[in-house]
Amino acid sequence: MSPPRHTILPESARFDCASALLNYVLGLAGQYAAGARLLPRETDRSAFLATVATRWEELDSAKYPFLDQVTAQLRDHDSREQFLAGINLILAGIDTVR
């Protein structure tokens, strides 16, 4: 019989791991809520992301190399996939604590 799941992590790491995951979820929830308050409900997501991507393209790529690298992904990204990728990154980090 395997140990209960709550005993997989060292007790000293449980609070930090749970806090990291919770803060990620709540942080994104806050970000989405802020966007919902700032933008009209009828805002077209694709058009909005294209506008932001266009603004990023106009920035100096030497000064903003990260934005230059990810701009193309911004236009068509799937928010749900990106959310799950973040969860997976956190869980992979938690797995290293075990």
N, CA, C and O atoms as a GROMACS GRO file, in nm:
protein
  392
    1MET      N    1   0.085  -0.118   0.000
    1MET     CA    2   0.000   0.000   0.000
    1MET      C    3   0.090   0.125   0.000
    1MET      O    4   0.184   0.134   0.078
    2SER      N    5   0.059   0.219  -0.088
    2SER     CA    6   0.140   0.341  -0.096
    2SER      C    7   0.100   0.439   0.014
    2SER      O    8  -0.012   0.435   0.065
    3PRO      N    9   0.194   0.528   0.050
    3PRO     CA   10   0.162   0.625   0.157
    3PRO      C   11   0.057   0.724   0.109
    3PRO      O   12   0.045   0.749  -0.011
    4PRO      N   13  -0.019   0.781   0.202
    4PRO     CA   14  -0.117   0.884   0.164
    4PRO      C   15  -0.048   0.996   0.087
    4PRO      O   16   0.067   1.029   0.116
    5ARG      N   17  -0.116   1.055  -0.008
    5ARG     CA   18  -0.056   1.158  -0.094
    5ARG      C   19  -0.002   1.276  -0.013
    5ARG      O   20   0.098   1.336  -0.052
    6HIS      N   21  -0.066   1.310   0.098
    6HIS     CA   22  -0.020   1.426   0.174
    6HIS      C   23   0.115   1.402   0.241
    6HIS      O   24   0.178   1.496   0.288
    7THR      N   25   0.160   1.277   0.247
    7THR     CA   26   0.289   1.251   0.310
    7THR      C   27   0.402   1.244   0.207
    7THR      O   28   0.517   1.222   0.244
    8ILE      N   29   0.371   1.263   0.079
    8ILE     CA   30   0.474   1.257  -0.025
    8ILE      C   31   0.573   1.373  -0.010
    8ILE      O   32   0.693   1.355  -0.029
    9LEU      N   33   0.524   1.490   0.022
    9LEU     CA   34   0.610   1.607   0.040
    9LEU      C   35   0.658   1.615   0.184
    9LEU      O   36   0.584   1.582   0.277
   10PRO      N   37   0.781   1.660   0.202
   10PRO     CA   38   0.825   1.684   0.341
   10PRO      C   39   0.733   1.789   0.404
   10PRO      O   40   0.691   1.884   0.339
   11GLU      N   41   0.705   1.771   0.528
   11GLU     CA   42   0.614   1.863   0.597
   11GLU      C   43   0.662   2.008   0.586
   11GLU      O   44   0.580   2.099   0.574
   12SER      N   45   0.793   2.029   0.590
   12SER     CA   46   0.847   2.165   0.584
   12SER      C   47   0.822   2.232   0.449
   12SER      O   48   0.827   2.355   0.440
   13ALA      N   49   0.795   2.155   0.345
   13ALA     CA   50   0.775   2.211   0.211
   13ALA      C   51   0.628   2.224   0.172
   13ALA      O   52   0.597   2.292   0.074
   14ARG      N   53   0.539   2.161   0.244
   14ARG     CA   54   0.397   2.158   0.204
   14ARG      C   55   0.336   2.297   0.194
   14ARG      O   56   0.267   2.326   0.096
   15PHE      N   57   0.359   2.382   0.292
   15PHE     CA   58   0.299   2.515   0.291
   15PHE      C   59   0.351   2.596   0.174
   15PHE      O   60   0.273   2.662   0.104
   16ASP      N   61   0.483   2.591   0.150
   16ASP     CA   62   0.541   2.667   0.039
   16ASP      C   63   0.487   2.618  -0.095
   16ASP      O   64   0.454   2.699  -0.182
   17CYS      N   65   0.478   2.489  -0.112
   17CYS     CA   66   0.428   2.432  -0.238
   17CYS      C   67   0.282   2.469  -0.260
   17CYS      O   68   0.244   2.510  -0.370
   18ALA      N   69   0.202   2.454  -0.158
   18ALA     CA   70   0.060   2.489  -0.170
   18ALA      C   71   0.043   2.638  -0.196
   18ALA      O   72  -0.043   2.678  -0.275
   19SER      N   73   0.124   2.721  -0.131
   19SER     CA   74   0.116   2.865  -0.150
   19SER      C   75   0.153   2.904  -0.292
   19SER      O   76   0.088   2.989  -0.353
   20ALA      N   77   0.258   2.843  -0.347
   20ALA     CA   78   0.300   2.874  -0.484
   20ALA      C   79   0.188   2.842  -0.583
   20ALA      O   80   0.157   2.922  -0.671
   21LEU      N   81   0.129   2.726  -0.568
   21LEU     CA   82   0.021   2.686  -0.659
   21LEU      C   83  -0.101   2.776  -0.642
   21LEU      O   84  -0.159   2.820  -0.740
   22LEU      N   85  -0.139   2.803  -0.520
   22LEU     CA   86  -0.254   2.889  -0.493
   22LEU      C   87  -0.231   3.030  -0.544
   22LEU      O   88  -0.320   3.090  -0.604
   23ASN      N   89  -0.111   3.085  -0.522
   23ASN     CA   90  -0.082   3.220  -0.569
   23ASN      C   91  -0.084   3.228  -0.721
   23ASN      O   92  -0.126   3.330  -0.776
   24TYR      N   93  -0.040   3.124  -0.789
   24TYR     CA   94  -0.046   3.121  -0.935
   24TYR      C   95  -0.193   3.127  -0.980
   24TYR      O   96  -0.229   3.208  -1.065
   25VAL      N   97  -0.275   3.041  -0.924
   25VAL     CA   98  -0.416   3.036  -0.963
   25VAL      C   99  -0.486   3.167  -0.930
   25VAL      O  100  -0.557   3.221  -1.015
   26LEU      N  101  -0.468   3.218  -0.810
   26LEU     CA  102  -0.534   3.343  -0.772
   26LEU      C  103  -0.480   3.463  -0.849
   26LEU      O  104  -0.555   3.555  -0.882
   27GLY      N  105  -0.351   3.462  -0.879
   27GLY     CA  106  -0.292   3.569  -0.957
   27GLY      C  107  -0.353   3.577  -1.097
   27GLY      O  108  -0.386   3.685  -1.145
   28LEU      N  109  -0.368   3.462  -1.160
   28LEU     CA  110  -0.431   3.460  -1.292
   28LEU      C  111  -0.579   3.498  -1.284
   28LEU      O  112  -0.631   3.567  -1.371
   29ALA      N  113  -0.645   3.452  -1.180
   29ALA     CA  114  -0.786   3.489  -1.164
   29ALA      C  115  -0.799   3.640  -1.151
   29ALA      O  116  -0.889   3.699  -1.210
   30GLY      N  117  -0.710   3.702  -1.075
   30GLY     CA  118  -0.711   3.847  -1.061
   30GLY      C  119  -0.681   3.917  -1.193
   30GLY      O  120  -0.743   4.019  -1.226
   31GLN      N  121  -0.587   3.863  -1.267
   31GLN     CA  122  -0.552   3.920  -1.397
   31GLN      C  123  -0.672   3.913  -1.492
   31GLN      O  124  -0.702   4.011  -1.561
   32TYR      N  125  -0.738   3.800  -1.497
   32TYR     CA  126  -0.854   3.785  -1.585
   32TYR      C  127  -0.969   3.874  -1.539
   32TYR      O  128  -1.040   3.931  -1.622
   33ALA      N  129  -0.989   3.886  -1.409
   33ALA     CA  130  -1.095   3.972  -1.357
   33ALA      C  131  -1.069   4.118  -1.391
   33ALA      O  132  -1.160   4.191  -1.427
   34ALA      N  133  -0.942   4.160  -1.379
   34ALA     CA  134  -0.907   4.298  -1.413
   34ALA      C  135  -0.932   4.325  -1.560
   34ALA      O  136  -0.985   4.430  -1.596
   35GLY      N  137  -0.894   4.230  -1.644
   35GLY     CA  138  -0.919   4.245  -1.787
   35GLY      C  139  -1.067   4.255  -1.819
   35GLY      O  140  -1.108   4.332  -1.905
   36ALA      N  141  -1.146   4.177  -1.748
   36ALA     CA  142  -1.291   4.179  -1.770
   36ALA      C  143  -1.351   4.313  -1.729
   36ALA      O  144  -1.450   4.358  -1.788
   37ARG      N  145  -1.293   4.378  -1.628
   37ARG     CA  146  -1.343   4.509  -1.584
   37ARG      C  147  -1.296   4.621  -1.676
   37ARG      O  148  -1.367   4.720  -1.694
   38LEU      N  149  -1.177   4.606  -1.733
   38LEU     CA  150  -1.119   4.714  -1.813
   38LEU      C  151  -1.167   4.714  -1.959
   38LEU      O  152  -1.173   4.820  -2.022
   39LEU      N  153  -1.200   4.598  -2.010
   39LEU     CA  154  -1.238   4.589  -2.150
   39LEU      C  155  -1.388   4.564  -2.164
   39LEU      O  156  -1.447   4.492  -2.083
   40PRO      N  157  -1.450   4.623  -2.265
   40PRO     CA  158  -1.591   4.595  -2.287
   40PRO      C  159  -1.614   4.446  -2.314
   40PRO      O  160  -1.529   4.380  -2.372
   41ARG      N  161  -1.727   4.396  -2.272
   41ARG     CA  162  -1.760   4.254  -2.287
   41ARG      C  163  -1.750   4.209  -2.433
   41ARG      O  164  -1.711   4.096  -2.461
   42GLU      N  165  -1.785   4.298  -2.524
   42GLU     CA  166  -1.787   4.261  -2.666
   42GLU      C  167  -1.649   4.267  -2.732
   42GLU      O  168  -1.638   4.248  -2.853
   43THR      N  169  -1.544   4.294  -2.654
   43THR     CA  170  -1.409   4.298  -2.708
   43THR      C  171  -1.372   4.164  -2.771
   43THR      O  172  -1.388   4.059  -2.709
   44ASP      N  173  -1.324   4.171  -2.894
   44ASP     CA  174  -1.280   4.050  -2.963
   44ASP      C  175  -1.139   4.014  -2.916
   44ASP      O  176  -1.045   4.092  -2.934
   45ARG      N  177  -1.124   3.899  -2.856
   45ARG     CA  178  -0.996   3.857  -2.798
   45ARG      C  179  -0.885   3.856  -2.902
   45ARG      O  180  -0.776   3.908  -2.878
   46SER      N  181  -0.913   3.797  -3.018
   46SER     CA  182  -0.810   3.787  -3.123
   46SER      C  183  -0.765   3.925  -3.169
   46SER      O  184  -0.646   3.949  -3.189
   47ALA      N  185  -0.860   4.015  -3.186
   47ALA     CA  186  -0.826   4.151  -3.230
   47ALA      C  187  -0.746   4.223  -3.122
   47ALA      O  188  -0.651   4.294  -3.153
   48PHE      N  189  -0.785   4.206  -2.997
   48PHE     CA  190  -0.713   4.269  -2.887
   48PHE      C  191  -0.569   4.219  -2.880
   48PHE      O  192  -0.475   4.298  -2.868
   49LEU      N  193  -0.551   4.085  -2.888
   49LEU     CA  194  -0.416   4.030  -2.882
   49LEU      C  195  -0.333   4.073  -3.002
   49LEU      O  196  -0.212   4.096  -2.990
   50ALA      N  197  -0.396   4.085  -3.118
   50ALA     CA  198  -0.324   4.132  -3.237
   50ALA      C  199  -0.277   4.275  -3.218
   50ALA      O  200  -0.167   4.311  -3.260
   51THR      N  201  -0.360   4.358  -3.156
   51THR     CA  202  -0.323   4.497  -3.131
   51THR      C  203  -0.204   4.504  -3.035
   51THR      O  204  -0.110   4.581  -3.057
   52VAL      N  205  -0.209   4.426  -2.929
   52VAL     CA  206  -0.098   4.424  -2.833
   52VAL      C  207   0.029   4.373  -2.902
   52VAL      O  208   0.137   4.429  -2.884
   53ALA      N  209   0.016   4.267  -2.980
   53ALA     CA  210   0.132   4.211  -3.050
   53ALA      C  211   0.192   4.315  -3.145
   53ALA      O  212   0.315   4.325  -3.157
   54THR      N  213   0.108   4.390  -3.213
   54THR     CA  214   0.157   4.494  -3.304
   54THR      C  215   0.235   4.599  -3.227
   54THR      O  216   0.339   4.646  -3.273
   55ARG      N  217   0.185   4.636  -3.110
   55ARG     CA  218   0.258   4.734  -3.026
   55ARG      C  219   0.393   4.679  -2.984
   55ARG      O  220   0.493   4.750  -2.984
   56TRP      N  221   0.395   4.552  -2.948
   56TRP     CA  222   0.520   4.489  -2.907
   56TRP      C  223   0.619   4.486  -3.024
   56TRP      O  224   0.739   4.506  -3.004
   57GLU      N  225   0.570   4.461  -3.145
   57GLU     CA  226   0.657   4.456  -3.262
   57GLU      C  227   0.723   4.591  -3.289
   57GLU      O  228   0.832   4.597  -3.347
   58GLU      N  229   0.658   4.696  -3.248
   58GLU     CA  230   0.711   4.830  -3.270
   58GLU      C  231   0.820   4.868  -3.170
   58GLU      O  232   0.890   4.968  -3.189
   59LEU      N  233   0.835   4.790  -3.064
   59LEU     CA  234   0.937   4.818  -2.963
   59LEU      C  235   1.076   4.781  -3.014
   59LEU      O  236   1.090   4.699  -3.105
   60ASP      N  237   1.175   4.842  -2.956
   60ASP     CA  238   1.314   4.813  -2.991
   60ASP      C  239   1.349   4.673  -2.942
   60ASP      O  240   1.352   4.647  -2.822
   61SER      N  241   1.377   4.583  -3.037
   61SER     CA  242   1.404   4.443  -3.001
   61SER      C  243   1.532   4.429  -2.918
   61SER      O  244   1.545   4.334  -2.841
   62ALA      N  245   1.626   4.521  -2.933
   62ALA     CA  246   1.748   4.516  -2.850
   62ALA      C  247   1.717   4.552  -2.706
   62ALA      O  248   1.781   4.501  -2.614
   63LYS      N  249   1.621   4.638  -2.687
   63LYS     CA  250   1.584   4.682  -2.552
   63LYS      C  251   1.486   4.584  -2.486
   63LYS      O  252   1.485   4.569  -2.364
   64TYR      N  253   1.403   4.518  -2.569
   64TYR     CA  254   1.301   4.425  -2.519
   64TYR      C  255   1.314   4.290  -2.590
   64TYR      O  256   1.223   4.251  -2.663
   65PRO      N  257   1.425   4.220  -2.570
   65PRO     CA  258   1.447   4.095  -2.644
   65PRO      C  259   1.343   3.986  -2.613
   65PRO      O  260   1.306   3.909  -2.702
   66PHE      N  261   1.298   3.980  -2.490
   66PHE     CA  262   1.199   3.877  -2.456
   66PHE      C  263   1.069   3.901  -2.532
   66PHE      O  264   1.014   3.808  -2.592
   67LEU      N  265   1.020   4.024  -2.531
   67LEU     CA  266   0.896   4.054  -2.604
   67LEU      C  267   0.914   4.026  -2.753
   67LEU      O  268   0.822   3.978  -2.818
   68ASP      N  269   1.031   4.056  -2.805
   68ASP     CA  270   1.058   4.029  -2.945
   68ASP      C  271   1.046   3.879  -2.975
   68ASP      O  272   0.999   3.841  -3.082
   69GLN      N  273   1.089   3.796  -2.881
   69GLN     CA  274   1.088   3.650  -2.900
   69GLN      C  275   0.949   3.590  -2.887
   69GLN      O  276   0.920   3.489  -2.951
   70VAL      N  277   0.862   3.648  -2.806
   70VAL     CA  278   0.732   3.585  -2.779
   70VAL      C  279   0.613   3.652  -2.849
   70VAL      O  280   0.500   3.605  -2.838
   71THR      N  281   0.638   3.761  -2.919
   71THR     CA  282   0.528   3.835  -2.981
   71THR      C  283   0.443   3.748  -3.073
   71THR      O  284   0.320   3.755  -3.069
   72ALA      N  285   0.507   3.667  -3.155
   72ALA     CA  286   0.432   3.583  -3.249
   72ALA      C  287   0.341   3.485  -3.175
   72ALA      O  288   0.231   3.456  -3.222
   73GLN      N  289   0.384   3.436  -3.061
   73GLN     CA  290   0.303   3.343  -2.983
   73GLN      C  291   0.183   3.412  -2.919
   73GLN      O  292   0.079   3.349  -2.897
   74LEU      N  293   0.196   3.538  -2.888
   74LEU     CA  294   0.088   3.610  -2.821
   74LEU      C  295  -0.040   3.610  -2.904
   74LEU      O  296  -0.149   3.590  -2.851
   75ARG      N  297  -0.027   3.632  -3.032
   75ARG     CA  298  -0.144   3.645  -3.120
   75ARG      C  299  -0.238   3.525  -3.112
   75ARG      O  300  -0.360   3.542  -3.107
   76ASP      N  301  -0.181   3.405  -3.112
   76ASP     CA  302  -0.264   3.285  -3.126
   76ASP      C  303  -0.263   3.192  -3.006
   76ASP      O  304  -0.313   3.080  -3.014
   77HIS      N  305  -0.209   3.238  -2.895
   77HIS     CA  306  -0.196   3.145  -2.782
   77HIS      C  307  -0.332   3.105  -2.726
   77HIS      O  308  -0.430   3.179  -2.734
   78ASP      N  309  -0.334   2.986  -2.671
   78ASP     CA  310  -0.453   2.932  -2.605
   78ASP      C  311  -0.435   2.955  -2.456
   78ASP      O  312  -0.347   2.895  -2.395
   79SER      N  313  -0.517   3.039  -2.397
   79SER     CA  314  -0.502   3.074  -2.255
   79SER      C  315  -0.514   2.952  -2.164
   79SER      O  316  -0.443   2.941  -2.064
   80ARG      N  317  -0.603   2.860  -2.200
   80ARG     CA  318  -0.619   2.740  -2.118
   80ARG      C  319  -0.493   2.655  -2.123
   80ARG      O  320  -0.447   2.606  -2.020
   81GLU      N  321  -0.437   2.638  -2.242
   81GLU     CA  322  -0.312   2.562  -2.254
   81GLU      C  323  -0.200   2.628  -2.176
   81GLU      O  324  -0.119   2.561  -2.111
   82GLN      N  325  -0.194   2.760  -2.182
   82GLN     CA  326  -0.088   2.832  -2.111
   82GLN      C  327  -0.107   2.820  -1.960
   82GLN      O  328  -0.010   2.806  -1.886
   83PHE      N  329  -0.231   2.825  -1.914
   83PHE     CA  330  -0.260   2.807  -1.772
   83PHE      C  331  -0.212   2.669  -1.727
   83PHE      O  332  -0.146   2.656  -1.624
   84LEU      N  333  -0.247   2.567  -1.805
   84LEU     CA  334  -0.208   2.430  -1.769
   84LEU      C  335  -0.056   2.412  -1.774
   84LEU      O  336   0.000   2.337  -1.695
   85ALA      N  337   0.009   2.480  -1.867
   85ALA     CA  338   0.156   2.474  -1.873
   85ALA      C  339   0.216   2.532  -1.745
   85ALA      O  340   0.314   2.479  -1.693
   86GLY      N  341   0.157   2.639  -1.695
   86GLY     CA  342   0.204   2.698  -1.570
   86GLY      C  343   0.185   2.604  -1.452
   86GLY      O  344   0.273   2.589  -1.368
   87ILE      N  345   0.069   2.539  -1.448
   87ILE     CA  346   0.043   2.440  -1.342
   87ILE      C  347   0.147   2.328  -1.351
   87ILE      O  348   0.203   2.286  -1.250
   88ASN      N  349   0.173   2.281  -1.473
   88ASN     CA  350   0.271   2.173  -1.490
   88ASN      C  351   0.411   2.216  -1.448
   88ASN      O  352   0.485   2.136  -1.391
   89LEU      N  353   0.449   2.340  -1.475
   89LEU     CA  354   0.579   2.389  -1.430
   89LEU      C  355   0.588   2.390  -1.278
   89LEU      O  356   0.690   2.350  -1.220
   90ILE      N  357   0.482   2.435  -1.214
   90ILE     CA  358   0.482   2.438  -1.067
   90ILE      C  359   0.487   2.296  -1.011
   90ILE      O  360   0.561   2.269  -0.917
   91LEU      N  361   0.407   2.206  -1.069
   91LEU     CA  362   0.407   2.067  -1.021
   91LEU      C  363   0.543   2.001  -1.044
   91LEU      O  364   0.587   1.922  -0.961
   92ALA      N  365   0.608   2.032  -1.155
   92ALA     CA  366   0.742   1.977  -1.179
   92ALA      C  367   0.840   2.028  -1.072
   92ALA      O  368   0.926   1.953  -1.025
   93GLY      N  369   0.826   2.156  -1.036
   93GLY     CA  370   0.910   2.210  -0.930
   93GLY      C  371   0.881   2.145  -0.797
   93GLY      O  372   0.973   2.115  -0.720
   94ILE      N  373   0.755   2.123  -0.768
   94ILE     CA  374   0.716   2.056  -0.644
   94ILE      C  375   0.773   1.914  -0.642
   94ILE      O  376   0.818   1.866  -0.538
   95ASP      N  377   0.771   1.849  -0.757
   95ASP     CA  378   0.822   1.714  -0.766
   95ASP      C  379   0.970   1.706  -0.727
   95ASP      O  380   1.015   1.605  -0.675
   96THR      N  381   1.044   1.813  -0.752
   96THR     CA  382   1.187   1.812  -0.715
   96THR      C  383   1.207   1.821  -0.564
   96THR      O  384   1.314   1.787  -0.513
   97VAL      N  385   1.105   1.865  -0.493
   97VAL     CA  386   1.114   1.877  -0.347
   97VAL      C  387   1.091   1.742  -0.279
   97VAL      O  388   1.136   1.719  -0.167
   98ARG      N  389   1.021   1.655  -0.350
   98ARG     CA  390   0.986   1.525  -0.290
   98ARG      C  391   1.103   1.442  -0.254
   98ARG      O  392   1.087   1.331  -0.204
   0.00000   0.00000   0.00000
